[in-house]
């Protein structure tokens, strides 16, 4: 199966459970592996026949900046569901991380994988 990759997409949004975390936007890092078939897009050299990673990235950035989730788990599920709305997407792996959220770690987060049923 083919993959479209979005690596280290940095968004700003409210995420977390403490009052301090919810008082102002913080960095949220997204990494996605989008499972699809790129043969038609490659043969025609036409992005419209593929999943447009720029469109997906813009959707994630807009969503993350406004949603205000408490957990990275919920945000990852939201993003997976959003990406799977495109009928060309067969599945998606979503990693959501909060850089600097835990002292002495670069980041903490969650990674999920969802497939079209």
C-alpha positions as CSV (number, residue, x, y, z in Angstrom):
1,X,0.0,0.0,0.0
2,X,1.2,3.5,-0.8
3,X,1.8,6.2,1.8
4,X,1.6,9.9,1.9
5,X,3.6,11.4,4.7
6,X,3.2,14.6,6.7
7,X,6.1,15.0,9.1
8,X,6.5,17.4,12.0
9,X,3.5,19.6,11.3
10,X,3.6,22.2,14.1
11,X,0.3,23.7,15.3
12,X,-0.7,25.9,18.1
13,X,-3.7,25.2,20.2
14,X,-5.2,24.6,23.6
15,X,-4.6,21.0,24.8
16,X,-4.3,19.7,28.3
17,X,-6.1,19.3,31.6
18,X,-4.5,21.8,33.9
19,X,-5.6,25.4,34.2
20,X,-2.1,26.4,33.1
21,X,-2.3,24.3,30.0
22,X,-5.7,25.6,29.1
23,X,-4.8,29.3,29.7
24,X,-2.9,29.8,26.4
25,X,-2.1,27.9,23.2
26,X,0.9,25.6,23.1
27,X,2.8,23.7,20.5
28,X,1.2,20.5,19.2
29,X,3.2,18.3,16.8
30,X,1.5,16.1,14.2
31,X,2.9,13.2,12.1
32,X,0.7,11.3,9.7
33,X,1.0,8.3,7.4
34,X,-1.9,8.3,5.0
35,X,-2.6,5.0,3.3
36,X,-3.8,5.4,-0.2
37,X,-3.2,4.3,-3.8
38,X,-1.2,6.8,-5.7
39,X,-1.0,4.9,-9.0
40,X,-3.6,7.0,-10.9
41,X,-2.2,10.3,-9.6
42,X,1.3,9.2,-10.6
43,X,0.3,8.1,-14.1
44,X,-1.6,11.3,-14.8
45,X,0.7,13.5,-12.8
46,X,-2.4,15.0,-11.3
47,X,-2.7,15.9,-7.6
48,X,-6.5,15.9,-7.9
49,X,-6.3,12.1,-8.2
50,X,-4.5,11.8,-4.9
51,X,-4.8,12.9,-1.3
52,X,-3.5,16.5,-1.2
53,X,-1.2,16.7,1.7
54,X,-1.4,20.5,1.7
55,X,-5.1,20.4,2.1
56,X,-4.9,17.9,4.9
57,X,-2.2,20.0,6.7
58,X,-4.3,23.1,6.5
59,X,-7.4,21.3,7.9
60,X,-5.3,20.0,10.8
61,X,-3.8,23.4,11.6
62,X,-7.2,25.1,11.5
63,X,-8.8,22.4,13.6
64,X,-6.0,22.2,16.2
65,X,-6.1,26.0,16.7
66,X,-9.8,26.1,17.6
67,X,-10.8,22.8,19.1
68,X,-9.4,23.0,22.7
69,X,-9.2,19.3,23.5
70,X,-8.2,17.9,27.0
71,X,-6.3,14.9,25.7
72,X,-3.9,14.1,22.8
73,X,-5.9,10.8,22.5
74,X,-9.1,12.7,21.6
75,X,-7.3,15.1,19.3
76,X,-5.6,12.1,17.5
77,X,-9.1,10.4,17.0
78,X,-10.5,13.7,15.7
79,X,-7.7,14.0,13.1
80,X,-8.0,10.4,12.0
81,X,-11.7,10.7,11.5
82,X,-11.2,14.0,9.5
83,X,-8.6,12.4,7.2
84,X,-10.7,9.3,6.7
85,X,-13.5,11.5,5.3
86,X,-11.6,11.6,2.0
87,X,-12.8,8.6,0.0
88,X,-9.2,8.1,-1.4
89,X,-7.9,7.5,2.1
90,X,-7.8,3.8,3.0
91,X,-6.3,4.3,6.4
92,X,-4.2,6.7,8.5
93,X,-1.6,6.6,11.3
94,X,-1.7,9.7,13.4
95,X,0.9,10.7,16.0
96,X,0.1,13.7,18.2
97,X,2.8,15.0,20.6
98,X,3.1,17.8,23.1
99,X,6.7,19.1,23.0
100,X,8.1,19.9,26.4
101,X,5.0,18.8,28.3
102,X,7.0,16.5,30.7
103,X,10.3,17.6,32.3
104,X,13.3,15.8,30.9
105,X,11.5,14.6,27.8
106,X,11.5,16.1,24.3
107,X,7.7,15.3,24.0
108,X,4.9,13.1,25.0
109,X,2.0,11.9,22.9
110,X,0.0,9.1,21.4
111,X,0.0,7.3,18.1
112,X,-3.1,5.6,16.6
113,X,-3.9,3.8,13.4
114,X,-7.4,3.7,11.9
115,X,-8.5,1.9,8.7
116,X,-11.5,2.4,6.6
117,X,-14.0,-0.3,7.3
